[in-house]
């Protein structure tokens, strides 16, 4: 698991797993795994999924890096407190999964809540399961 600043301002965690290091064969399989984790979590609430690849591909001027074969998100929320309207800006959470020829790349934005970050990091690392 690595952390970086995307566009010099967004703290992002990312994880790359070679296809030879996982039993998962596709992005939908990984999203189903994450949904199981969200559903089993005592605080997390599943919201839905978003096929970013199909969404972008539908536009005449849509751009997708040629090495990306699939790109989807799972959306969920860990919110147990709503202390201010500003909390809405950092919710809900999402984990993005991209398929490349030889690996999967999993990314998520750092959450202001350690419980959320710890869970997402644990779930993501477990994708490497061989």
N, C-alpha and C positions, 0 to 999 in steps of 0.2 A: 504494500500500500504506500503510495506516495502522495504528497501534498504539494500543490503549486498554486500560483495566482494566475488565473485565466484573465486575459486582457488587463493584466496588472492591477486588478482590483477585486476579483471574485475568488475567495479561497475554496479550491476544489480538491477533493480527494479522488485519486484514480488508481485503478488496478488493472493490470494486463495479465491474462491467463492464456497460455498457449493451449490450443485445442487438445494437444497430447496430455495436458495436465488436468483435464476435467472430463467428467462423464456427460456433461451437457453438450448437445449437438447443435443447438440453435438458440437464437434470442428468445423466442416464445417459451422454450423450456426453462431458461434462466428466469424469465419474468414469472413463470408459474412457481418456481422455487421461492422467489422473493415474496410472492403473494402468500405462500404457506407461512413464511416467517412473519409477515405482517399480521396475518390472521391469528397466529399463535401468540403474538406479543400482547401483554396485558394492557398496554396503553395505545398502541398503534391502531389506526383505522384505515382500511383500504378505501381508496377513492376510485381508481380506474387505471387504464393504460392508454398510452398515446403512441401511435405509429408515426414517428417523426420522419422516417425514410419515405413512406408513402405520401405523407403530407407534402414534403418538399418536392418529391418527384412529380407531383401533379401540376406544378407550375412551369410554364414555358421557360421562364428565366430562373427556375430553381437550381441551386448548385449543391451537389453532393460530391465530396472527395471520392475519386475513383476507387480507392482502396476500401471504402465503406460499403459493405454488402447488405447490411440491415442496421437499423437504429430505432430503438423503441424505449419508452419510459414506463415505469410503474410509479403511480402517484399514491401518496398516503400521508397521514398526519400523526404526529406524536403529541399534539397540543393538549396539555393538561391544565394550563393556565392561560388566561387572556387578560394580562395586567394593563394593557394599553392597546389602542388601535394600531400602533406601530408593529406589534407582534404579527399582524396580518401580512406584512410585507415579506416575512421570512417563512411563511407557511403557504401551502403544504410542502412536504418534502417530495423529492423524486430521485430515483436512481435511473440513470441512463445506461443502456447496454448497446454496444455497437459490435457487429460482427465484421471481422476482417478475414482475409484468406486463411491465416494461420492462427488466429487468436481472437479472443473477446476482450473488449476494453469496457470497463465499468467505471462510471463517474458519478459523483454526487457533490453537491454544494455543502460546505461545512455548515452545520446547524448551530444556533446559539445555545443549544441544549446538549450537554455531555451524554445524557441517556440516548438521545437520537444518534449522535455520532458514533458512540460505542456500538450500538446495535447495527447500524448500517455498515460499519467497518467489519464487524464480526461476520455478518451475513455475506458480505462481499468476499472476504478472504476464503470463506468456506466453498466458494465456487471452484476453487482449486482443490479438487477432491480425489485425485488419483495418486 
